[in-house]
């Protein structure tokens, strides 16, 4: 199965704001309008809202509005009566009925014709379903509508391409997803997330991206947003099967931007970078520390320092350390055995308390991770 992004990945203020908007939208039962450029993750946001809502156990159906001709779109939404058009051999239920008590996600709703906008508006106002070719209302349904668009609907309203009354109906709760170029600190955790998934898919083994390769990824503007980044991660995972990755493995457009902007800044120290990935990006110890240590990219002193500083943040509690390093509780014994085997165990009782149990991201981490 192709890797997906079923949850928000990132550490930027924009991602934290988006998460709070998703939580607020899920707690309500209002209509939601999600805006953002193509490839930013509007459908994932809609699925998170649905999953976190009281309707989460009911179905969520997705309709790609521009991908369906108008007559078929009307039939898909509202269903049709037998004989209403060629090939309509029986009555058919529409997706709005099928999603009763659940959610319908209208992707790129700004592409709807004015006629379809009117039909949708009537449904939003009454909840009534009248099938194509039918002469009467067949049912009233309780379906939540979440709509998304990469267009500015206010501009479309001004151009008389989108109904103002429908805009107000849909825009009860507004969730905006910023483009990836405005939250570049999310590029490293997103790249690692997708690289991990694709390396598993293609059996490439774990590949840690060197700073010489990560820096161009961070400085690139990503016009295709997360969708484009995901494709680059798949490309790198496939190439990783044949050897070490280099900047030459990046797409030409990313290499071109990197050459225009000059050399990348120096990378953060290994211990600092590992702690930032553990405590800020919430990546697991086994990929952040264990893998590089076994590959001899981290020394015993590095390992001891990471564990020692982790215990400071855990107030000397090994149980809390396991949680902070993003491991399940049952991995506690495995971690202790690993440290003992490599003579890196730390006396937790001798660990001083932490004055501030947080780690601030270094400048190198924000720029290059």
LUMNU-685859 format. One record per residue (C-alpha): residue number from 0; residue in one letter; x, y, z. Coordinates in Angstrom, 1 decimal, decimal comma. Each point is the difference from the previous one (the first is absolute). Example, Ala and Ser with C-alpha at 12.3 -4.5 7.8 and 13.67 -1.06 7.14 Angstrom:
# residues 2
site num = 0 | residuo = A | u = 12,3 | v = -4,5 | w = 7,8
site num = 1 | residuo = S | u = 1,4 | v = 3,4 | w = -0,7
# end
This chain:
# residues 369
site num = 0 | residuo = X | u = 0,0 | v = 0,0 | w = 0,0
site num = 1 | residuo = X | u = 1,3 | v = 3,5 | w = -0,9
site num = 2 | residuo = X | u = 1,0 | v = 2,0 | w = 3,1
site num = 3 | residuo = X | u = -2,5 | v = 2,7 | w = 1,0
site num = 4 | residuo = X | u = 0,1 | v = 2,7 | w = 2,6
site num = 5 | residuo = X | u = -2,8 | v = -0,9 | w = 2,4
site num = 6 | residuo = X | u = 1,0 | v = 2,6 | w = 2,6
site num = 7 | residuo = X | u = 1,6 | v = 3,4 | w = 0,1
site num = 8 | residuo = X | u = 3,8 | v = -0,1 | w = -0,2
site num = 9 | residuo = X | u = 2,1 | v = 3,0 | w = 0,9
site num = 10 | residuo = X | u = 1,1 | v = 2,3 | w = 2,9
site num = 11 | residuo = X | u = -0,7 | v = 3,5 | w = -1,5
site num = 12 | residuo = X | u = -2,4 | v = 2,5 | w = 1,7
site num = 13 | residuo = X | u = -2,1 | v = -0,3 | w = -3,2
site num = 14 | residuo = X | u = -0,5 | v = -3,7 | w = 0,6
site num = 15 | residuo = X | u = -0,9 | v = 0,5 | w = 3,7
site num = 16 | residuo = X | u = -2,5 | v = 2,6 | w = -1,1
site num = 17 | residuo = X | u = -1,5 | v = -2,3 | w = -2,5
site num = 18 | residuo = X | u = -0,3 | v = -2,8 | w = 2,6
site num = 19 | residuo = X | u = -1,9 | v = 2,3 | w = 2,3
site num = 20 | residuo = X | u = -2,3 | v = 1,0 | w = -2,9
site num = 21 | residuo = X | u = -0,6 | v = -3,7 | w = -0,8
site num = 22 | residuo = X | u = -0,8 | v = -0,7 | w = 3,7
site num = 23 | residuo = X | u = -2,5 | v = 2,9 | w = 0,2
site num = 24 | residuo = X | u = -1,7 | v = -1,0 | w = -3,3
site num = 25 | residuo = X | u = -0,2 | v = -3,7 | w = 1,2
site num = 26 | residuo = X | u = -1,7 | v = 1,1 | w = 3,2
site num = 27 | residuo = X | u = -2,8 | v = 1,8 | w = -1,9
site num = 28 | residuo = X | u = -2,4 | v = -1,4 | w = -2,6
site num = 29 | residuo = X | u = 0,1 | v = 3,0 | w = -2,3
site num = 30 | residuo = X | u = 0,8 | v = 0,2 | w = -3,6
site num = 31 | residuo = X | u = 3,8 | v = 0,5 | w = -0,7
site num = 32 | residuo = X | u = 1,8 | v = 1,7 | w = -2,8
site num = 33 | residuo = X | u = 3,6 | v = -1,0 | w = -0,4
site num = 34 | residuo = X | u = 2,2 | v = 2,2 | w = -2,2
site num = 35 | residuo = X | u = 3,6 | v = -0,4 | w = -1,2
site num = 36 | residuo = X | u = 2,1 | v = -0,6 | w = -3,0
site num = 37 | residuo = X | u = -0,1 | v = -3,2 | w = -1,9
site num = 38 | residuo = X | u = 2,0 | v = -2,7 | w = 1,8
site num = 39 | residuo = X | u = -0,1 | v = 1,5 | w = 3,5
site num = 40 | residuo = X | u = -2,1 | v = -2,8 | w = 1,4
site num = 41 | residuo = X | u = -3,6 | v = 1,2 | w = 0,0
site num = 42 | residuo = X | u = -1,5 | v = -3,5 | w = -0,2
site num = 43 | residuo = X | u = 2,2 | v = -1,2 | w = 2,9
site num = 44 | residuo = X | u = -1,2 | v = 3,0 | w = 2,0
site num = 45 | residuo = X | u = -3,6 | v = -0,9 | w = -0,8
site num = 46 | residuo = X | u = 0,5 | v = -3,6 | w = 1,0
site num = 47 | residuo = X | u = 1,6 | v = 1,1 | w = 3,3
site num = 48 | residuo = X | u = -3,0 | v = 2,2 | w = 0,7
site num = 49 | residuo = X | u = -2,4 | v = -2,8 | w = -0,8
site num = 50 | residuo = X | u = 1,9 | v = -2,6 | w = 2,0
site num = 51 | residuo = X | u = 0,1 | v = 2,3 | w = 3,1
site num = 52 | residuo = X | u = -3,7 | v = 0,9 | w = -0,2
site num = 53 | residuo = X | u = -3,1 | v = -1,7 | w = 1,4
site num = 54 | residuo = X | u = -0,6 | v = -1,3 | w = -3,5
site num = 55 | residuo = X | u = 3,4 | v = -1,8 | w = 0,0
site num = 56 | residuo = X | u = -1,5 | v = -3,5 | w = 0,0
site num = 57 | residuo = X | u = -2,2 | v = 0,7 | w = -2,9
site num = 58 | residuo = X | u = 1,1 | v = 0,1 | w = -3,7
site num = 59 | residuo = X | u = 1,8 | v = 2,9 | w = -1,7
site num = 60 | residuo = X | u = -0,3 | v = 0,2 | w = -3,7
site num = 61 | residuo = X | u = 2,2 | v = 2,1 | w = -2,3
site num = 62 | residuo = X | u = -1,1 | v = 1,7 | w = -3,3
site num = 63 | residuo = X | u = 2,5 | v = 1,5 | w = -2,4
site num = 64 | residuo = X | u = -2,2 | v = 2,8 | w = -1,4
site num = 65 | residuo = X | u = 2,0 | v = 0,9 | w = -3,1
site num = 66 | residuo = X | u = 0,6 | v = -3,6 | w = -0,9
site num = 67 | residuo = X | u = -3,6 | v = -0,8 | w = -0,7
site num = 68 | residuo = X | u = -2,2 | v = 1,4 | w = -2,8
site num = 69 | residuo = X | u = -2,9 | v = 2,1 | w = 1,2
site num = 70 | residuo = X | u = -2,8 | v = -2,5 | w = -0,6
site num = 71 | residuo = X | u = 1,9 | v = -2,8 | w = 1,5
site num = 72 | residuo = X | u = 1,0 | v = 2,2 | w = 3,0
site num = 73 | residuo = X | u = -3,7 | v = 0,7 | w = 0,6
site num = 74 | residuo = X | u = -0,7 | v = -3,7 | w = -0,1
site num = 75 | residuo = X | u = 3,0 | v = -0,9 | w = 2,2
site num = 76 | residuo = X | u = -1,2 | v = 2,5 | w = 2,6
site num = 77 | residuo = X | u = -3,8 | v = -0,4 | w = 0,0
site num = 78 | residuo = X | u = -0,5 | v = -3,4 | w = -1,7
site num = 79 | residuo = X | u = -2,3 | v = -0,6 | w = -2,9
site num = 80 | residuo = X | u = -3,4 | v = -1,6 | w = -0,9
site num = 81 | residuo = X | u = -0,4 | v = -2,9 | w = -2,3
site num = 82 | residuo = X | u = -0,2 | v = 1,1 | w = -3,7
site num = 83 | residuo = X | u = 1,2 | v = 3,6 | w = 0,7
site num = 84 | residuo = X | u = 2,8 | v = -0,4 | w = -2,6
site num = 85 | residuo = X | u = 1,6 | v = -2,7 | w = -2,2
site num = 86 | residuo = X | u = 1,4 | v = -2,7 | w = 2,2
site num = 87 | residuo = X | u = -2,1 | v = 0,8 | w = 3,0
site num = 88 | residuo = X | u = -1,6 | v = -3,5 | w = 0,3
site num = 89 | residuo = X | u = -1,0 | v = 0,4 | w = 3,7
site num = 90 | residuo = X | u = -0,3 | v = 2,5 | w = 2,8
site num = 91 | residuo = X | u = 3,3 | v = 0,9 | w = 1,5
site num = 92 | residuo = X | u = 0,9 | v = 1,6 | w = 3,3
site num = 93 | residuo = X | u = 2,3 | v = 3,0 | w = -0,1
site num = 94 | residuo = X | u = 3,1 | v = 0,6 | w = 2,2
site num = 95 | residuo = X | u = -1,8 | v = 2,6 | w = 2,1
site num = 96 | residuo = X | u = -2,5 | v = -2,8 | w = 1,0
site num = 97 | residuo = X | u = 2,8 | v = -2,6 | w = 0,4
site num = 98 | residuo = X | u = 1,8 | v = 2,3 | w = 2,4
site num = 99 | residuo = X | u = -3,1 | v = 0,5 | w = 2,3
site num = 100 | residuo = X | u = 1,3 | v = 0,7 | w = 3,5
site num = 101 | residuo = X | u = 3,5 | v = 0,3 | w = -1,4
site num = 102 | residuo = X | u = 1,9 | v = 2,5 | w = -2,1
site num = 103 | residuo = X | u = 0,3 | v = 1,0 | w = -3,7
site num = 104 | residuo = X | u = 3,2 | v = 1,6 | w = -1,1
site num = 105 | residuo = X | u = -0,4 | v = 2,2 | w = -3,1
site num = 106 | residuo = X | u = 3,5 | v = 0,4 | w = -1,4
site num = 107 | residuo = X | u = 0,6 | v = 3,1 | w = -2,2
site num = 108 | residuo = X | u = -3,5 | v = 1,3 | w = 0,5
site num = 109 | residuo = X | u = 0,9 | v = 3,2 | w = -1,8
site num = 110 | residuo = X | u = -0,1 | v = -2,0 | w = -3,3
site num = 111 | residuo = X | u = -3,7 | v = -0,6 | w = 0,3
site num = 112 | residuo = X | u = -2,3 | v = 1,6 | w = -2,6
site num = 113 | residuo = X | u = -2,5 | v = 2,6 | w = 1,1
site num = 114 | residuo = X | u = -2,8 | v = -2,4 | w = -0,5
site num = 115 | residuo = X | u = 1,6 | v = -2,7 | w = 2,2
site num = 116 | residuo = X | u = 0,7 | v = 2,7 | w = 2,6
site num = 117 | residuo = X | u = -3,7 | v = 0,7 | w = 0,1
site num = 118 | residuo = X | u = -0,9 | v = -3,6 | w = 0,5
site num = 119 | residuo = X | u = 2,6 | v = -0,3 | w = 2,8
site num = 120 | residuo = X | u = -1,2 | v = 3,1 | w = 1,7
site num = 121 | residuo = X | u = -3,6 | v = -1,4 | w = 0,0
site num = 122 | residuo = X | u = 1,2 | v = -3,1 | w = 1,7
site num = 123 | residuo = X | u = 2,0 | v = 1,9 | w = 2,6
site num = 124 | residuo = X | u = -3,0 | v = 2,0 | w = 0,8
site num = 125 | residuo = X | u = -2,6 | v = -2,8 | w = 0,2
site num = 126 | residuo = X | u = 1,9 | v = -3,3 | w = 0,3
site num = 127 | residuo = X | u = -2,4 | v = -1,4 | w = -2,7
site num = 128 | residuo = X | u = 1,0 | v = -2,3 | w = -2,8
site num = 129 | residuo = X | u = -1,6 | v = 0,0 | w = -3,4
site num = 130 | residuo = X | u = 1,5 | v = -2,5 | w = -2,4
site num = 131 | residuo = X | u = 0,7 | v = 0,8 | w = -3,6
site num = 132 | residuo = X | u = -3,1 | v = -0,8 | w = -2,0
site num = 133 | residuo = X | u = -2,1 | v = -0,3 | w = 3,2
site num = 134 | residuo = X | u = -3,2 | v = 1,9 | w = 0,5
site num = 135 | residuo = X | u = 0,1 | v = 0,3 | w = 3,8
site num = 136 | residuo = X | u = 2,2 | v = 0,2 | w = 3,0
site num = 137 | residuo = X | u = 1,0 | v = -3,5 | w = 1,0
site num = 138 | residuo = X | u = 1,6 | v = 0,7 | w = 3,4
site num = 139 | residuo = X | u = 1,6 | v = 2,4 | w = 2,4
site num = 140 | residuo = X | u = 3,5 | v = -0,8 | w = 1,1
site num = 141 | residuo = X | u = 2,3 | v = 1,1 | w = 2,7
site num = 142 | residuo = X | u = 3,3 | v = 0,3 | w = -1,7
site num = 143 | residuo = X | u = 2,9 | v = 2,4 | w = 0,9
site num = 144 | residuo = X | u = 1,6 | v = 1,8 | w = -2,9
site num = 145 | residuo = X | u = 3,7 | v = 0,8 | w = 0,0
site num = 146 | residuo = X | u = 1,1 | v = 1,9 | w = -3,2
site num = 147 | residuo = X | u = 3,5 | v = 0,9 | w = -1,2
site num = 148 | residuo = X | u = 1,4 | v = 2,2 | w = -2,7
site num = 149 | residuo = X | u = 3,3 | v = 1,4 | w = -1,3
site num = 150 | residuo = X | u = -1,7 | v = 3,0 | w = -1,3
site num = 151 | residuo = X | u = -0,9 | v = 3,3 | w = 1,7
site num = 152 | residuo = X | u = -3,8 | v = -0,3 | w = 0,1
site num = 153 | residuo = X | u = -0,4 | v = 3,7 | w = 0,8
site num = 154 | residuo = X | u = 1,6 | v = 0,8 | w = -3,3
site num = 155 | residuo = X | u = -2,3 | v = -2,4 | w = -1,8
site num = 156 | residuo = X | u = -3,0 | v = 1,6 | w = 1,8
site num = 157 | residuo = X | u = 1,2 | v = 3,4 | w = -1,3
site num = 158 | residuo = X | u = 0,3 | v = -1,5 | w = -3,5
site num = 159 | residuo = X | u = -3,5 | v = -1,5 | w = 0,3
site num = 160 | residuo = X | u = 1,5 | v = -3,5 | w = -0,3
site num = 161 | residuo = X | u = -1,0 | v = -1,2 | w = 3,5
site num = 162 | residuo = X | u = -3,2 | v = 0,7 | w = 1,9
site num = 163 | residuo = X | u = 0,3 | v = 2,3 | w = 2,9
site num = 164 | residuo = X | u = -2,7 | v = -1,8 | w = 2,0
site num = 165 | residuo = X | u = 1,7 | v = -3,3 | w = -0,5
site num = 166 | residuo = X | u = 3,3 | v = 1,5 | w = 1,1
site num = 167 | residuo = X | u = -1,6 | v = 1,1 | w = 3,2
site num = 168 | residuo = X | u = -1,6 | v = -3,4 | w = 0,5
site num = 169 | residuo = X | u = 3,3 | v = -1,9 | w = -0,4
site num = 170 | residuo = X | u = 2,2 | v = 2,4 | w = 1,8
site num = 171 | residuo = X | u = -1,3 | v = -0,5 | w = 3,5
site num = 172 | residuo = X | u = 3,3 | v = -1,4 | w = 1,3
site num = 173 | residuo = X | u = 3,1 | v = 1,0 | w = -2,1
site num = 174 | residuo = X | u = 3,2 | v = -2,0 | w = 0,1
site num = 175 | residuo = X | u = 3,0 | v = 1,3 | w = -2,0
site num = 176 | residuo = X | u = 3,0 | v = -2,1 | w = -0,8
site num = 177 | residuo = X | u = 3,1 | v = 2,0 | w = -0,7
site num = 178 | residuo = X | u = 2,3 | v = -1,0 | w = -2,9
site num = 179 | residuo = X | u = 3,2 | v = -2,0 | w = 0,8
site num = 180 | residuo = X | u = 2,2 | v = 3,0 | w = -1,0
site num = 181 | residuo = X | u = -1,4 | v = 1,9 | w = 3,0
site num = 182 | residuo = X | u = 0,9 | v = -2,7 | w = 2,5
site num = 183 | residuo = X | u = 3,3 | v = -1,4 | w = -1,2
site num = 184 | residuo = X | u = 0,9 | v = -1,3 | w = 3,4
site num = 185 | residuo = X | u = -2,6 | v = -2,7 | w = -0,7
site num = 186 | residuo = X | u = 2,0 | v = -1,3 | w = -3,0
site num = 187 | residuo = X | u = 2,5 | v = -2,2 | w = 2,0
site num = 188 | residuo = X | u = -2,6 | v = -1,9 | w = 2,1
site num = 189 | residuo = X | u = -2,3 | v = -0,4 | w = -3,0
site num = 190 | residuo = X | u = 2,9 | v = -1,3 | w = -2,1
site num = 191 | residuo = X | u = 1,1 | v = -2,4 | w = 2,7
site num = 192 | residuo = X | u = -3,6 | v = -1,2 | w = 0,4
site num = 193 | residuo = X | u = -0,5 | v = -0,8 | w = -3,6
site num = 194 | residuo = X | u = 3,5 | v = -1,4 | w = -0,5
site num = 195 | residuo = X | u = -0,6 | v = -2,4 | w = 2,9
site num = 196 | residuo = X | u = -3,3 | v = -1,2 | w = -1,6
site num = 197 | residuo = X | u = 1,5 | v = -0,3 | w = -3,5
site num = 198 | residuo = X | u = 3,2 | v = -1,7 | w = 1,2
site num = 199 | residuo = X | u = -2,2 | v = -2,6 | w = 1,7
site num = 200 | residuo = X | u = -2,1 | v = -0,4 | w = -3,1
site num = 201 | residuo = X | u = 3,0 | v = -0,4 | w = -2,3
site num = 202 | residuo = X | u = 2,1 | v = -1,9 | w = 2,6
site num = 203 | residuo = X | u = 2,7 | v = 2,5 | w = -0,2
site num = 204 | residuo = X | u = 1,0 | v = 0,0 | w = 3,6
site num = 205 | residuo = X | u = 0,2 | v = 3,1 | w = 2,1
site num = 206 | residuo = X | u = 1,7 | v = 2,9 | w = -1,8
site num = 207 | residuo = X | u = 1,0 | v = 3,1 | w = 2,0
site num = 208 | residuo = X | u = 0,1 | v = 3,0 | w = -2,3
site num = 209 | residuo = X | u = 3,3 | v = 1,9 | w = 0,3
site num = 210 | residuo = X | u = 0,0 | v = 3,7 | w = 0,5
site num = 211 | residuo = X | u = 1,4 | v = 0,6 | w = -3,4
site num = 212 | residuo = X | u = -3,1 | v = -1,5 | w = -1,4
site num = 213 | residuo = X | u = -2,5 | v = 1,3 | w = 2,6
site num = 214 | residuo = X | u = 1,0 | v = 3,6 | w = -0,3
site num = 215 | residuo = X | u = -1,1 | v = 0,4 | w = -3,7
site num = 216 | residuo = X | u = -3,3 | v = -1,7 | w = 0,9
site num = 217 | residuo = X | u = -0,6 | v = 2,6 | w = 2,7
site num = 218 | residuo = X | u = 0,9 | v = 3,0 | w = -2,2
site num = 219 | residuo = X | u = -2,2 | v = -1,1 | w = -2,9
site num = 220 | residuo = X | u = -3,4 | v = 1,7 | w = -0,3
site num = 221 | residuo = X | u = -2,1 | v = -3,1 | w = -0,7
site num = 222 | residuo = X | u = -2,5 | v = 1,3 | w = -2,5
site num = 223 | residuo = X | u = -1,8 | v = -3,3 | w = 0,2
site num = 224 | residuo = X | u = 0,0 | v = 0,0 | w = 3,8
site num = 225 | residuo = X | u = -0,1 | v = -3,2 | w = 2,0
site num = 226 | residuo = X | u = -1,1 | v = -2,0 | w = -3,0
site num = 227 | residuo = X | u = 3,2 | v = 1,0 | w = -1,8
site num = 228 | residuo = X | u = 2,1 | v = -0,8 | w = 3,0
site num = 229 | residuo = X | u = -1,6 | v = -3,4 | w = 0,3
site num = 230 | residuo = X | u = 1,0 | v = -0,8 | w = -3,6
site num = 231 | residuo = X | u = 3,6 | v = 1,1 | w = 0,6
site num = 232 | residuo = X | u = 0,1 | v = -2,2 | w = 3,1
site num = 233 | residuo = X | u = -1,1 | v = -3,0 | w = -2,1
site num = 234 | residuo = X | u = 2,6 | v = 0,8 | w = -2,6
site num = 235 | residuo = X | u = 2,8 | v = 0,1 | w = 2,7
site num = 236 | residuo = X | u = -1,2 | v = -3,2 | w = 1,6
site num = 237 | residuo = X | u = 0,2 | v = -1,8 | w = -3,3
site num = 238 | residuo = X | u = 3,5 | v = 1,3 | w = -0,7
site num = 239 | residuo = X | u = 1,0 | v = -0,9 | w = 3,5
site num = 240 | residuo = X | u = -0,3 | v = -3,7 | w = -0,9
site num = 241 | residuo = X | u = 3,1 | v = 0,3 | w = -2,1
site num = 242 | residuo = X | u = 2,3 | v = 1,9 | w = 2,3
site num = 243 | residuo = X | u = 0,6 | v = 3,2 | w = 2,0
site num = 244 | residuo = X | u = -2,0 | v = 3,1 | w = -1,0
site num = 245 | residuo = X | u = 1,7 | v = 3,1 | w = -1,2
site num = 246 | residuo = X | u = -1,3 | v = 3,5 | w = -1,2
site num = 247 | residuo = X | u = 0,2 | v = -1,4 | w = -3,5
site num = 248 | residuo = X | u = -3,0 | v = -2,2 | w = 0,8
site num = 249 | residuo = X | u = -2,2 | v = 3,0 | w = 0,5
site num = 250 | residuo = X | u = -2,3 | v = 1,2 | w = -2,8
site num = 251 | residuo = X | u = 1,6 | v = 2,6 | w = -2,3
site num = 252 | residuo = X | u = -2,2 | v = 2,8 | w = 1,1
site num = 253 | residuo = X | u = 1,0 | v = -0,4 | w = 3,7
site num = 254 | residuo = X | u = 3,7 | v = -0,2 | w = -0,9
site num = 255 | residuo = X | u = -0,4 | v = 3,2 | w = -2,2
site num = 256 | residuo = X | u = -1,4 | v = 2,0 | w = 2,9
site num = 257 | residuo = X | u = 2,7 | v = -1,3 | w = 2,4
site num = 258 | residuo = X | u = 2,8 | v = 1,1 | w = -2,4
site num = 259 | residuo = X | u = -1,6 | v = 3,5 | w = -0,4
site num = 260 | residuo = X | u = -0,2 | v = 0,5 | w = 3,8
site num = 261 | residuo = X | u = 3,5 | v = -1,1 | w = 0,8
site num = 262 | residuo = X | u = 1,4 | v = -2,5 | w = 2,5
site num = 263 | residuo = X | u = -2,1 | v = -1,3 | w = 2,9
site num = 264 | residuo = X | u = 0,8 | v = 1,1 | w = 3,6
site num = 265 | residuo = X | u = 1,9 | v = -2,4 | w = 2,2
site num = 266 | residuo = X | u = -2,0 | v = -2,8 | w = 1,6
site num = 267 | residuo = X | u = -0,8 | v = -0,1 | w = 3,7
site num = 268 | residuo = X | u = 2,1 | v = -2,2 | w = 2,3
site num = 269 | residuo = X | u = -1,1 | v = -3,6 | w = 0,0
site num = 270 | residuo = X | u = -1,2 | v = 0,0 | w = 3,6
site num = 271 | residuo = X | u = -2,0 | v = 3,2 | w = -0,3
site num = 272 | residuo = X | u = -1,5 | v = -1,1 | w = -3,3
site num = 273 | residuo = X | u = -1,0 | v = -3,4 | w = 1,5
site num = 274 | residuo = X | u = -1,6 | v = 1,6 | w = 3,1
site num = 275 | residuo = X | u = -1,9 | v = 2,5 | w = -2,2
site num = 276 | residuo = X | u = -1,4 | v = -2,9 | w = -2,1
site num = 277 | residuo = X | u = -0,9 | v = -2,0 | w = 3,1
site num = 278 | residuo = X | u = -1,6 | v = 2,8 | w = 2,0
site num = 279 | residuo = X | u = -1,3 | v = 2,4 | w = -2,6
site num = 280 | residuo = X | u = -0,8 | v = -2,2 | w = -3,1
site num = 281 | residuo = X | u = -1,0 | v = -2,9 | w = 2,2
site num = 282 | residuo = X | u = 1,9 | v = -2,6 | w = -2,0
site num = 283 | residuo = X | u = 0,7 | v = -3,4 | w = 1,6
site num = 284 | residuo = X | u = 3,4 | v = -0,7 | w = 1,7
site num = 285 | residuo = X | u = 0,5 | v = -3,1 | w = -2,1
site num = 286 | residuo = X | u = 0,2 | v = 2,0 | w = -3,2
site num = 287 | residuo = X | u = 1,6 | v = 3,2 | w = 1,3
site num = 288 | residuo = X | u = 2,7 | v = -1,5 | w = 2,3
site num = 289 | residuo = X | u = 0,2 | v = -3,8 | w = -0,3
site num = 290 | residuo = X | u = 0,3 | v = -0,1 | w = -3,8
site num = 291 | residuo = X | u = 2,7 | v = 2,6 | w = -0,3
site num = 292 | residuo = X | u = 1,9 | v = -1,4 | w = 3,0
site num = 293 | residuo = X | u = 0,0 | v = -3,5 | w = -1,5
site num = 294 | residuo = X | u = 1,2 | v = 1,6 | w = -3,3
site num = 295 | residuo = X | u = 2,8 | v = 1,7 | w = 2,0
site num = 296 | residuo = X | u = -1,3 | v = 3,5 | w = -0,8
site num = 297 | residuo = X | u = -0,4 | v = 0,6 | w = 3,8
site num = 298 | residuo = X | u = 2,7 | v = -0,9 | w = 2,5
site num = 299 | residuo = X | u = -0,4 | v = -1,5 | w = 3,5
site num = 300 | residuo = X | u = 0,6 | v = 3,5 | w = 1,5
site num = 301 | residuo = X | u = -2,9 | v = 1,3 | w = -2,2
site num = 302 | residuo = X | u = -2,3 | v = -2,8 | w = 1,1
site num = 303 | residuo = X | u = 0,9 | v = 0,6 | w = 3,7
site num = 304 | residuo = X | u = -0,6 | v = 3,8 | w = -0,4
site num = 305 | residuo = X | u = -3,4 | v = -0,5 | w = -1,7
site num = 306 | residuo = X | u = -1,2 | v = -2,4 | w = 2,7
site num = 307 | residuo = X | u = 1,5 | v = 2,2 | w = 2,8
site num = 308 | residuo = X | u = -1,7 | v = 3,2 | w = -1,3
site num = 309 | residuo = X | u = -3,2 | v = -1,9 | w = -0,6
site num = 310 | residuo = X | u = 0,0 | v = -1,1 | w = 3,6
site num = 311 | residuo = X | u = 0,4 | v = 3,6 | w = 1,0
site num = 312 | residuo = X | u = -3,2 | v = 0,8 | w = -1,9
site num = 313 | residuo = X | u = -1,7 | v = -3,1 | w = 1,5
site num = 314 | residuo = X | u = 1,0 | v = 1,2 | w = 3,6
site num = 315 | residuo = X | u = 2,0 | v = -3,2 | w = 0,4
site num = 316 | residuo = X | u = -2,8 | v = -2,4 | w = -0,8
site num = 317 | residuo = X | u = 0,9 | v = -2,8 | w = -2,4
site num = 318 | residuo = X | u = -3,7 | v = -0,6 | w = -0,6
site num = 319 | residuo = X | u = -0,5 | v = 3,6 | w = -1,0
site num = 320 | residuo = X | u = 3,1 | v = -0,2 | w = -2,2
site num = 321 | residuo = X | u = -1,5 | v = -2,8 | w = -2,0
site num = 322 | residuo = X | u = -3,1 | v = 2,1 | w = -0,6
site num = 323 | residuo = X | u = 2,0 | v = 3,1 | w = -0,9
site num = 324 | residuo = X | u = 2,0 | v = -2,0 | w = -2,5
site num = 325 | residuo = X | u = -3,2 | v = -1,1 | w = -1,7
site num = 326 | residuo = X | u = 0,1 | v = -3,7 | w = 0,9
site num = 327 | residuo = X | u = -2,8 | v = -2,2 | w = 1,2
site num = 328 | residuo = X | u = 0,3 | v = -0,9 | w = 3,8
site num = 329 | residuo = X | u = 0,9 | v = -3,6 | w = -0,9
site num = 330 | residuo = X | u = 3,2 | v = 1,2 | w = -1,6
site num = 331 | residuo = X | u = 1,5 | v = 1,0 | w = 3,3
site num = 332 | residuo = X | u = 1,8 | v = -3,3 | w = 0,6
site num = 333 | residuo = X | u = 1,2 | v = 0,0 | w = -3,6
site num = 334 | residuo = X | u = 1,5 | v = 3,5 | w = 0,4
site num = 335 | residuo = X | u = 1,7 | v = -0,9 | w = 3,3
site num = 336 | residuo = X | u = 1,5 | v = -3,2 | w = -1,6
site num = 337 | residuo = X | u = 1,3 | v = 2,1 | w = -2,9
site num = 338 | residuo = X | u = 1,7 | v = 2,5 | w = 2,2
site num = 339 | residuo = X | u = 1,5 | v = -2,7 | w = 2,2
site num = 340 | residuo = X | u = 1,3 | v = -2,0 | w = -3,0
site num = 341 | residuo = X | u = 1,8 | v = 3,1 | w = -1,2
site num = 342 | residuo = X | u = 1,1 | v = 1,1 | w = 3,5
site num = 343 | residuo = X | u = -2,0 | v = 3,2 | w = -0,2
site num = 344 | residuo = X | u = -2,4 | v = -0,4 | w = 2,9
site num = 345 | residuo = X | u = -0,6 | v = 3,1 | w = 2,1
site num = 346 | residuo = X | u = -0,7 | v = 0,2 | w = 3,7
site num = 347 | residuo = X | u = -3,4 | v = 1,6 | w = -0,1
site num = 348 | residuo = X | u = 0,1 | v = 0,7 | w = 3,8
site num = 349 | residuo = X | u = 3,0 | v = 2,3 | w = -0,5
site num = 350 | residuo = X | u = -1,6 | v = 2,0 | w = -2,7
site num = 351 | residuo = X | u = -0,6 | v = 3,7 | w = 1,0
site num = 352 | residuo = X | u = -3,5 | v = 1,4 | w = -0,5
site num = 353 | residuo = X | u = -0,7 | v = 2,1 | w = -3,1
site num = 354 | residuo = X | u = -0,6 | v = 3,7 | w = 0,6
site num = 355 | residuo = X | u = -2,1 | v = 0,2 | w = -3,2
site num = 356 | residuo = X | u = -1,3 | v = -3,3 | w = -1,5
site num = 357 | residuo = X | u = 0,0 | v = 1,2 | w = -3,6
site num = 358 | residuo = X | u = 2,4 | v = 0,2 | w = -2,9
site num = 359 | residuo = X | u = 0,0 | v = 3,0 | w = -2,2
site num = 360 | residuo = X | u = 0,8 | v = -0,7 | w = -3,6
site num = 361 | residuo = X | u = 3,4 | v = 1,2 | w = -1,1
site num = 362 | residuo = X | u = 0,5 | v = 2,3 | w = -3,0
site num = 363 | residuo = X | u = 1,5 | v = -2,9 | w = -1,9
site num = 364 | residuo = X | u = -3,0 | v = -2,2 | w = 0,7
site num = 365 | residuo = X | u = -2,4 | v = 2,7 | w = -1,2
site num = 366 | residuo = X | u = 1,9 | v = 0,5 | w = -3,2
site num = 367 | residuo = X | u = 1,4 | v = -3,4 | w = -0,9
site num = 368 | residuo = X | u = -1,1 | v = -2,6 | w = 2,6
# end
